[in-house]
Amino acid sequence: MTTNLFRVKSAKKWDQPNATIVETIAKKMALYMMKKTFVIVIGLLSILRGLGLGIPFISPEPVIELVSSNIDCIN
């Protein structure tokens, strides 16, 4: 009966490395998906900003002419 318990314990030892490999792969896949989502979101925000649609907090404010076209000559 003790040999049966020993076999169960040894089987659990073999299951643990596989579980950590699966967890590592799952973490890598989650990180990959987060990177992919981040790049897509930043790309879409850049495109929306470039279109200048007037969306608050995304589109840039319209550029006001800082230089006047009036020329004043001193005679």
ABEGO torsion letter per residue (X at the ends): XAAAAAAAAAAAAAAAAAAAAAAAAAAAAAAAAAAAAAAAAAAAAAAAAAAGAGBBGABBBBBBBABBABBBBBX
